[in-house]
Amino acid sequence: MERIVILGAGPTGLGAAYRLREIGHPDWQIFEKDDHVGGLSASIRDGKGFTWDFGGHIIFSHYSYFDRLVESLLQKDVLRHQRESWVWMMDRFIRYPFQNNFHFLPEDVTLECMKGLLKAREDHRKLENFEDWILASFGEGIARYFLFPYNRKVWSIPLRKMDYSWIGERVSVVDLERVLGNIIYRREDASWGPNNEFLFPLYGGTGGLYERFVPVMGDRLRLNSRAVEIDLDRREVGFSDGHRTRFDLLFSTMPINELIGIMGDRVDAPVRRAAGSLAWARGYIIGVGIHAPCPSTKNWMYFPQDDSPFYRVTYLSNYSPNMTPGKDYYSLLCETSWSPHKPISRDSIVETTLQGLRNSKLLNDADAKRIESIYLMEVEYLLPVPNLGRNEALRTLHRYLEDRRIYSRGRFGGWKYEVGNMDHSVMQGVEWVDRVVEGKDETVYLTGL
């Protein structure tokens, strides 16, 4: 029986390990570089009793297998929410998605957005990048006020350097008849999207879901084991503590550029160039814990304007009462991305974040005095950017790896943001096992490659 080694105990690695255990494969092991599981979906409890996620994560699903898995692991320890998301703009909050609710902005802005939508219907430009796609799909008004500034804040690279083939359900396209009805009847329209209803663990934040995998893994899980070398001749992985392990099949969820990096100088030059061409956004995630009753029922909010560094803020305490030390506390999770195209100083990010919260009226003077925790998390890999040339680079990388029976999946192992939700990530691991052990087709990750 072939020995399978898994690198990374985030959602994708745990999904693969769970499936191997489920089908009774006898020889496998999973290694994780950190002292905990969950990867980017882990959670941290600070010294003040606040629990922080590495970003505003929620649980929603496209797959019945994932639904059953979540139900099995969390059982009754789960909360169900109806999404309440907003956009902060022009000194007010309007409902998300913006393109269905811009009529709550000043009349001249509403007119500009509507005229842009109508003109876009006649726009037959050749689409070459994400910037082109936005203009052709939404027109100049919505692009100017929301989609251009917001996406620049999120992706941290020029939009003309991004592909648009990843869009899918990630962006709400326009139903012109619906938009006109919203304007005429002054309707709030917030029902779009696959995450309109979502789940959240009762305990432990998002990481509370992945901690439930640990007892299932048993002694197959080895923490504090960072892979630093892959010896293709010996079919071995070497770890930072000196431990080595043999593999027949290797399943990696570490960033694919780093995976190529630890394979040594024998990797072909075109493969190294492909790995080096990938783009990503780094992140500063700042939690602000406040000793006061929560002033809002909102879930998360988007911030396209330049009066704050963050692109999204989440009332994390509204997801579960156990995210704070007690009922008279609330917490805000602020996400800021950066890259060489948009550098942001670590030294100033806390100060500018707090000022941005004031500018957005999320933090008043009274509550600012009741801040009990400010928790800064630095994330080296926050968002895999679908830059121009990404798909070709991934094809080159996967051909090289799979010829050597090495497979790379997950948010950064696969480098496809469009299938980077938690359900996608877990299912990538599950489907890979079904492919290599049972001969089934992968559908979640390989589509579009």
KOLLUM-530863 format. One line per 3 residues: number of its first residue (from 1); their letters; for each residue y, x, z of C-alpha. Coordinates in steps of 0.1 Angstrom, whole numbers, plus 5000, padded with zeros to 4 digits. Each point is the difference from the previous one (the first is absolute). Layout:
# KOLLUM-530863
NUM) a) Y,X,Z | ... .
This chain:
# KOLLUM-530863
1) mer) 5000,5000,5000 | 5034,5014,4991 | 5024,5011,5027 .
4) ivi) 5034,4983,4998 | 5031,5015,5017 | 5032,4980,5005 .
7) lga) 5033,5017,5006 | 5025,4978,5019 | 4996,4971,5024 .
10) gpt) 5028,4978,4987 | 4993,4966,4985 | 4983,5014,4969 .
13) glg) 4977,5025,5018 | 4991,4974,5026 | 4993,4974,4974 .
16) aay) 4975,5025,4983 | 4984,5009,5033 | 4996,4964,5011 .
19) rlr) 4984,4992,4967 | 4976,5029,5002 | 4989,4989,5035 .
22) eig) 4997,4964,4988 | 4976,5009,4972 | 4981,5024,5022 .
25) hpd) 5007,5033,4981 | 4984,5026,5022 | 5021,5032,4994 .
28) wqi) 5037,4998,5003 | 5029,5012,5022 | 5037,4994,5002 .
31) fek) 5026,5026,5010 | 5036,4993,5011 | 5028,5026,5004 .
34) ddh) 5017,4981,5029 | 4988,4990,5034 | 5000,4964,4990 .
37) vgg) 4990,4977,4971 | 5022,4979,4978 | 5019,5025,4979 .
40) lsa) 5033,4984,4989 | 4988,4967,5016 | 4997,5016,5035 .
43) sir) 5022,4990,5029 | 5015,5020,5029 | 5009,4988,5035 .
46) dgk) 5030,5019,5014 | 5007,5009,5036 | 5022,4969,5005 .
49) gft) 4972,4975,4991 | 5010,4992,4964 | 4975,5001,4972 .
52) wdf) 5012,5014,4966 | 4984,4997,4965 | 5005,5026,4973 .
55) ggh) 5020,4975,4980 | 5001,4962,4998 | 4964,4992,4994 .
58) iif) 4984,4965,4999 | 4965,4988,4992 | 4996,4978,4970 .
61) shy) 4971,5000,4975 | 4988,4995,4964 | 4964,5004,5009 .
64) syf) 4974,4979,5019 | 4981,5032,5012 | 5032,5013,5016 .
67) drl) 5006,4966,5016 | 4966,4999,5015 | 5003,5036,5012 .
70) ves) 5033,4993,5018 | 4986,4969,5016 | 4969,5019,5012 .
73) llq) 5021,5029,5015 | 5029,4981,5015 | 4982,4967,5008 .
76) kdv) 5025,4979,5020 | 5024,5029,5006 | 5022,4992,4970 .
79) lrh) 5032,4981,4994 | 5010,4981,4969 | 5036,4999,4987 .
82) qre) 5020,4983,4973 | 5021,5026,4983 | 5037,4999,5009 .
85) swv) 5017,5028,4980 | 5036,5005,4990 | 5025,5021,4981 .
88) wmm) 5032,5013,5017 | 5029,4999,4975 | 5037,4994,5001 .
91) drf) 5001,4994,5037 | 4972,4974,5001 | 4963,4996,4998 .
94) iry) 4985,4981,4971 | 4963,4991,4996 | 4976,5022,4981 .
97) pfq) 4993,5002,4971 | 5036,5007,4990 | 4996,4987,4964 .
100) nnf) 4992,4965,5014 | 5028,4999,5025 | 5031,5019,4986 .
103) hfl) 5019,4967,4999 | 5007,5005,5037 | 5023,5029,4991 .
106) ped) 5037,4995,4989 | 5004,4978,4969 | 5011,5029,4977 .
109) vtl) 4969,5020,5009 | 4978,4969,4994 | 5016,4996,4966 .
112) ecm) 4995,5036,4991 | 4963,5000,5010 | 4994,4967,4981 .
115) kgl) 5017,5013,4969 | 4980,5032,5002 | 4968,4979,5002 .
118) lka) 5009,4980,4969 | 5010,5031,4980 | 4967,5017,5011 .
121) red) 4980,4973,4982 | 5015,5014,4967 | 4995,5037,5010 .
124) hrk) 4973,5015,4977 | 5006,5036,5009 | 4972,5025,4998 .
127) len) 4987,5005,5036 | 4997,5036,5009 | 5004,5001,5038 .
130) fed) 5005,4979,5031 | 5037,4998,4995 | 4995,4984,4966 .
133) wil) 4975,4975,5013 | 5024,4989,5028 | 5028,4994,4975 .
136) asf) 4978,4982,4975 | 4984,4978,5027 | 5029,4991,5022 .
139) geg) 5032,5009,4983 | 5030,5021,5011 | 5011,4979,5029 .
142) iar) 4968,5000,5021 | 4995,5036,4990 | 5035,5010,5011 .
145) yfl) 5000,4982,5034 | 4964,5003,5011 | 4972,5015,4979 .
148) fpy) 5018,5033,4990 | 5014,5009,5035 | 4969,4988,5019 .
151) nrk) 4975,5018,4978 | 5020,5032,5000 | 4999,4999,5038 .
154) vws) 4963,4993,5001 | 4987,5024,4974 | 5025,5028,5004 .
157) ipl) 4999,5010,4964 | 5020,4989,4969 | 4985,4967,4987 .
160) rkm) 5000,5013,4965 | 4974,5026,5011 | 4976,4972,5011 .
163) dys) 4974,4981,4980 | 4999,4962,5001 | 4964,4993,4993 .
166) wig) 4992,4998,5037 | 5021,4969,5006 | 4974,4972,5000 .
169) erv) 5006,4977,5031 | 5022,5026,5017 | 5032,4985,4986 .
172) svv) 5007,4963,4997 | 5009,4993,4964 | 5025,4972,4992 .
175) dle) 4991,4964,4994 | 5033,4989,4985 | 4995,4963,5005 .
178) rvl) 4993,5006,5036 | 5030,5022,5005 | 5023,4973,4984 .
181) gni) 4985,4974,5023 | 5007,5022,5030 | 5036,5004,4990 .
184) iyr) 5006,4963,4992 | 4983,4987,5032 | 5011,5030,5022 .
187) red) 4963,5006,5009 | 4987,5029,5021 | 4969,5012,4981 .
190) asw) 4978,5024,5019 | 4965,4990,4991 | 4992,5027,4973 .
193) gpn) 4974,5027,5005 | 4965,5008,5011 | 5013,5009,5035 .
196) nef) 5017,4966,5007 | 4975,4996,5028 | 4986,5031,5018 .
199) lfp) 4980,5011,5030 | 5008,5026,5027 | 4978,5014,5028 .
202) lyg) 5007,4986,5035 | 4995,5034,5016 | 5008,5035,4989 .
205) gtg) 5022,4994,4970 | 4986,5005,4965 | 4980,5028,5013 .
208) gly) 4982,4976,5023 | 4980,4988,4970 | 4989,5035,4991 .
211) erf) 4991,5010,5036 | 4974,4973,4998 | 4981,5021,4974 .
214) vpv) 4995,5028,5025 | 4970,4986,5019 | 4984,4991,4967 .
217) mgd) 5003,5036,4988 | 4983,5015,5031 | 4992,5037,4997 .
220) rlr) 5006,4999,4962 | 5037,5003,5007 | 5015,5034,5007 .
223) lns) 5037,5001,5010 | 5024,5030,5001 | 4983,5014,4968 .
226) rav) 5024,5010,4973 | 4984,5010,4967 | 5015,5034,4988 .
229) eid) 4975,5011,4974 | 4975,4986,4975 | 4974,5024,4987 .
232) ldr) 4987,4986,4967 | 4972,5026,4997 | 4986,4993,5034 .
235) rev) 5009,4963,5000 | 5017,5004,5034 | 5031,4989,5018 .
238) gfs) 5016,5024,5024 | 5022,4988,5029 | 5028,5015,5020 .
241) dgh) 4978,5005,5031 | 4975,5020,4980 | 4975,4973,4996 .
244) rtr) 4983,4996,4966 | 4980,4971,4985 | 4980,4996,4969 .
247) fdl) 5004,4971,4975 | 4983,4986,4970 | 5028,4974,4994 .
250) lfs) 5035,5005,5015 | 5024,4970,5005 | 5035,5012,5008 .
253) tmp) 5029,4979,5012 | 5024,5029,5006 | 5029,5002,4975 .
256) ine) 4985,5009,4967 | 5025,5029,4995 | 4988,5015,5033 .
259) lig) 4964,4995,4990 | 5005,5020,4969 | 5019,5026,5020 .
262) img) 4970,5007,5024 | 4976,5005,4971 | 5013,5035,4993 .
265) drv) 5014,5020,4971 | 4970,4992,4978 | 5014,4965,4992 .
268) dap) 5011,4998,4964 | 5037,5005,4994 | 5005,4965,4983 .
271) vrr) 4984,4984,5031 | 5024,5019,5023 | 5029,4989,4978 .
274) aag) 4989,4964,5001 | 4999,5001,5038 | 5034,5017,5001 .
277) sla) 5015,4973,4978 | 4995,4972,5025 | 5030,4987,5019 .
280) war) 5002,4984,5035 | 5025,4989,5026 | 5001,5013,5035 .
283) gyi) 5011,4979,5029 | 5018,4997,5033 | 4987,4970,5020 .
286) igv) 5021,4993,5030 | 4991,4975,5027 | 5027,4986,5022 .
289) gih) 4988,4982,5032 | 5024,4978,5018 | 4999,4984,5035 .
292) apc) 5012,4965,4990 | 4985,4968,4986 | 4995,5001,4962 .
295) pst) 5030,4984,4983 | 4982,4990,4968 | 4968,4985,4985 .
298) knw) 5002,5022,4969 | 4971,5022,4990 | 5015,5027,4977 .
301) myf) 5032,5005,4981 | 5010,5020,4969 | 5032,5021,4998 .
304) pqd) 5013,5009,4965 | 5035,5009,5012 | 5012,5036,5008 .
307) dsp) 5013,4991,5035 | 4966,5009,5014 | 4974,5027,4993 .
310) fyr) 4970,4978,5003 | 4986,4977,4973 | 4980,4977,5023 .
313) vty) 5001,4990,5037 | 4973,4980,5017 | 5002,4980,5033 .
316) lsn) 4967,5015,5010 | 5000,4982,5033 | 4998,4967,4981 .
319) ysp) 4966,5010,4986 | 4983,5001,5035 | 5013,4997,5035 .
322) nmt) 4980,5031,5009 | 5022,5023,4979 | 5025,5003,5029 .
325) pgk) 4997,5006,5038 | 5007,4964,5007 | 5013,4966,4989 .
328) dyy) 5037,5010,5006 | 4999,5028,4974 | 5002,5002,4963 .
331) sll) 4995,5028,4974 | 5014,5009,4966 | 4982,5023,4976 .
334) cet) 5023,5017,4975 | 4986,5017,4968 | 5019,5026,4981 .
337) sws) 4986,5020,4970 | 5011,5033,4987 | 4991,5026,4973 .
340) phk) 5015,5030,4984 | 5019,4976,4978 | 5014,4982,5031 .
343) pis) 5000,5024,5029 | 5007,4986,5035 | 5006,5022,5031 .
346) rds) 4976,4996,5029 | 5028,5010,5023 | 5021,4969,4991 .
349) ive) 4974,4974,4992 | 5000,4984,5035 | 5038,4998,5002 .
352) ttl) 5003,4985,4965 | 4972,4976,5007 | 5016,4986,5031 .
355) qgl) 5033,4997,4981 | 4982,4982,4972 | 4986,4975,5025 .
358) rns) 5035,4994,5012 | 5014,4996,4965 | 4972,4975,4992 .
361) kll) 5007,4981,5033 | 4965,5006,5012 | 5013,5019,5030 .
364) nda) 5030,4989,5021 | 5018,5019,5026 | 4982,4983,5029 .
367) dak) 4965,5006,4987 | 5010,5036,4990 | 5004,5007,5037 .
370) rie) 4966,4986,5007 | 4981,5023,4976 | 4970,5015,5019 .
373) siy) 4982,5018,4973 | 5009,5018,4968 | 4969,5013,4983 .
376) lme) 5002,5022,4969 | 4969,5003,4978 | 5001,5025,4970 .
379) vey) 4977,4991,4972 | 4993,5027,4974 | 4983,4975,4976 .
382) llp) 5016,4965,5001 | 4999,4986,4965 | 4981,5012,4969 .
385) vpn) 5026,4997,4972 | 4988,4986,4967 | 5020,5025,4981 .
388) lgr) 4999,5005,4962 | 4968,5019,4991 | 4982,4990,5032 .
391) nea) 4971,4982,4983 | 4993,5028,4976 | 5001,5025,5029 .
394) lrt) 4975,4978,5020 | 4977,4998,4970 | 5000,5038,4998 .
397) lhr) 4994,5004,5037 | 4972,4974,5002 | 4981,5015,4970 .
400) yle) 5000,5034,5017 | 4990,4987,5034 | 4973,4976,4989 .
403) drr) 4984,5026,4978 | 4994,5018,5033 | 4989,4968,5018 .
406) iys) 5032,4999,5020 | 5019,4967,5002 | 5035,4993,5012 .
409) rgr) 5012,4966,5011 | 5025,4984,5024 | 5038,4996,5002 .
412) fgg) 5005,5037,4992 | 4965,5010,4991 | 5003,4976,4971 .
415) wky) 5038,5002,4997 | 5004,4965,4987 | 5026,4980,5020 .
418) evg) 4990,4968,4983 | 4966,5000,5017 | 5012,5016,5032 .
421) nmd) 5000,4970,5024 | 4976,5001,5029 | 4976,4976,4983 .
424) hsv) 5001,5020,4968 | 4994,5032,5019 | 4970,4988,5020 .
427) mqg) 4985,4985,4969 | 5004,5033,4981 | 4977,5016,5025 .
430) vew) 4975,4971,5000 | 4999,4998,4962 | 4995,5037,4996 .
433) vdr) 4969,4999,5022 | 4987,4971,4980 | 5006,5020,4968 .
436) vve) 4983,5033,5010 | 4971,4984,5021 | 4993,4968,4982 .
439) gkd) 5014,5006,4965 | 5027,4972,5001 | 5034,5002,4983 .
442) etv) 5032,5008,5018 | 5027,4974,4994 | 5028,5006,5025 .
445) ylt) 5009,5036,4992 | 4987,5008,4965 | 5018,4971,4983 .
448) gl) 5028,5014,4978 | 4988,5036,5001 .
